[in-house]
């Protein structure tokens, strides 16, 4: 079986450029494996808590962006500890932050409501 996924470093670069082209900002917080690394994308904007998304394998073999963690405004350190812990658990993981209103659209998903 072949893996038709885009190499991680290209996907990361594309997401950063897409955010910047819409007036936002993107930054790599942690580099993972150059080609086959996995991604965690932190979406944030001024008016909403940060959200961390990871692409999770599905039963049908596809990989879907899944909301892994939402920042609690009353305990923001819990969110950063979670992101750091995930990076320590998976040395192949890229951690990317996108600061843009409704940054989820760059992942092809709808932002959470409420």
N, C-alpha and C positions, 0 to 999 in steps of 0.2 A: 504494500500500500504506500503510495506517495503522499507527501505532505505538501499541499498547495498553498500553505499560508505564506503571507508576505513576511520576509525577514524582519525580526523585531526592530532592528535599528532603522529600517526604512519606514515602518509603521509609526514609530515614535517621531521621526523627523517630519513625516507627513501630517501628523496630528498637531505638532507645534506650528508648522507653517499655516495650517488651516485656521488655528486659533488666532495667529498673528494677522492673517489676511482679513479677519473679521474684527480687528481692533482689540483683540485679547492678548493674552500672554501665555506662553508655555515654557515649562522648565523641567529638565530631567533631575529628579531628586536622588535617584540611584540607578546606576547602569547595571543591566543584567547581561545574560549571554547574548552575544552580538547577533546571531542568526535565529536561533530557536528559543530565545528567552520568552518568558510570559510577561504580560503587562498588567499593572494596576494603574488605573487612571483616576486621579483625584480631581474632581470637578468642583470649582469654587467660584463664588462671586460675592460681591459686597453684601447683598441682601439675603443670602441663604447660607445655611450651614454647609460645610464641605461634605462631599459624598465620594466614597471610594468604590470603584467598579473593578471587577476582575472578570476575565473571560473564563467561564466554567464549562467543562465538557458536559454534553447532554447525552441522554440514552441513545439517541439516533446517530451519535458520532459527531454532531455539529458542536460548535463552541459559541456560547451566548454570553453577552455582557450581563453581569449580575451585580446588583447592589450589594456590596459586602459590608459596608459600615457607613453610618451617618454621624457626623460630629454633633455631640451634645454641647450646646452653647454654655451650659453650666459646668461642664467638665471637658474643656477642649484638649487637655493633655491625654485623655484616654484615646482620642482619635490618632494623635501623632504616635503614641505608644503602639497602637495597633499596626499602623503602617510600618513602623520600624521593626516590630516583631515579625511581620510578614516577610520583610526583606531578609531578616536573619534566618527565617525558616527556609527560604528559597533563594539561593545565591544566583539563580538564573533570572530572577524577577526584576523587571524594570519598573521603577516608580516614577510616574509622570504626573505633573500638576498642570492643569489647564485652568487659567483664570479668565472666565468668559461667561457672560449671561447665558444660561441654558447650554452649557458646554456639552451636555449629553447628546445633543443633536449631531455632534461630530463623530459620536460612536454609533449613530443610527438608532438611538433609543430616546424615549420620552423622559423628561425629568420627572422626579417624584412630585406629587401634588401634596398640598397641605403644608 
